[in-house]
Amino acid sequence: YVPISPHDATGPVTLIAGAQTMMSTPNFFRLEIAYSELEVYQRVVDPPFEVHDGYFHVSDRPGLGHELREEYLEQTIGGRVR
């Protein structure tokens, strides 16, 4: 296999989905994350991501393992999130 390192720079939902997908990919090497954006991403999802010593820990909760914080998004964009 050729090792793959997908890059995520589009937001918390694609970060979570990419991490979950890579857990079932045999040639997964690493998921590149924009660490400078993690603080903002943490405000958007519940529960917050677990990142320890440079490792992103995938949730074992159902689905993607995180819920969007709609109230935060509504305050941020100034409208209803559907």
Buried (B, 14 or more C-beta within 10 A) or exposed (E): EEEEEBEBEEBBBEBBEBBBEBEEEEEBEBBEBBEEBBEEBBEBBEEBBEEEEEEBEBBEEEEBBBEBBEEBBEEEEEEEEE
